[in-house]
Amino acid sequence: MANIISDETIEYVGILAKLELSDEEKEKAKSDMGRMLDYIDMLNQLDTSNVEPMSHVFPVNNVFREDVVVNGDDRENILKNAPEQKDGAFVVPKTFEE
């Protein structure tokens, strides 16, 4: 198939990627891009009509669980660790002045 990549295409890709490529790097990029496009062309020739589309190569399933409270309202024991408390809540230093 030999996809031919033009110098203008390489310049444009370099600008988009914000790369300053030397002449040698541009030639290497043209060769690499051509090989990538050839490979894509080869893949496009495959018959995938009997292949089920998928989003991942491994089976991925969401695992949902019931949202159940397991530790309950143990405020009294929790507040035992508080250096200072007021109205059933921790008292903390102010983070800003009003």
C-alpha positions in Angstrom: 0.0 0.0 0.0 2.9 2.3 0.8 1.2 5.3 2.3 3.2 8.3 1.4 3.4 11.1 4.0 4.1 14.5 2.6 6.6 17.0 4.1 3.7 19.4 4.6 1.9 16.8 6.8 5.0 16.2 8.9 5.4 20.0 9.3 1.7 20.3 10.3 2.0 17.5 12.8 5.1 19.0 14.2 3.4 22.3 14.7 0.4 20.7 16.4 2.7 18.7 18.7 4.8 21.8 19.2 8.0 20.0 18.1 11.0 21.3 16.3 12.2 18.4 14.2 15.5 18.2 12.4 15.4 17.0 8.8 16.6 13.6 9.9 13.8 13.4 12.5 11.2 14.5 9.9 12.3 11.7 7.5 12.1 9.1 10.3 8.6 10.4 11.3 7.5 10.2 7.7 8.7 6.6 7.5 7.1 5.7 10.9 3.7 7.3 10.0 3.7 5.6 6.7 4.3 2.2 8.4 1.5 2.9 10.9 -1.0 3.8 8.1 0.0 0.7 6.2 -0.7 -1.4 9.3 -4.1 0.3 9.7 -4.9 -0.5 6.1 -4.0 -4.1 6.6 -6.2 -4.3 9.7 -9.1 -2.6 7.7 -9.0 -5.6 5.3 -9.9 -8.1 8.0 -13.4 -9.5 8.0 -14.8 -8.5 11.4 -18.5 -9.1 10.5 -18.8 -12.0 13.0 -16.9 -10.3 15.8 -18.9 -8.8 18.6 -17.9 -5.2 19.4 -16.3 -4.7 22.8 -14.9 -1.9 24.8 -12.4 -3.9 26.7 -10.4 -7.1 26.1 -11.3 -8.5 29.5 -14.9 -8.9 30.7 -15.6 -5.9 32.9 -18.7 -5.8 35.1 -19.8 -3.2 37.6 -20.2 -4.6 41.1 -22.9 -2.8 43.0 -23.7 -3.3 46.6 -26.5 -2.2 48.8 -25.7 1.1 50.6 -26.1 -0.1 54.1 -24.9 1.7 57.3 -22.7 -0.7 59.2 -21.3 1.5 62.0 -24.5 3.2 63.0 -24.7 6.4 65.1 -21.9 5.9 67.7 -21.5 9.6 68.3 -20.9 9.2 72.0 -17.9 6.9 71.6 -16.5 8.9 68.7 -16.6 12.2 70.6 -14.7 10.6 73.5 -11.6 11.1 71.3 -12.3 14.8 70.8 -10.1 17.2 72.7 -13.1 19.6 72.7 -16.7 19.2 71.7 -19.9 21.3 71.6 -23.5 20.3 70.9 -22.5 16.8 69.8 -19.8 17.9 67.4 -16.0 18.4 67.3 -14.8 21.9 68.0 -11.9 22.9 65.7 -9.9 26.1 65.3 -11.3 28.7 62.9 -9.8 28.6 59.4 -10.8 32.2 58.5 -12.0 35.3 60.2 -15.4 36.8 59.3 
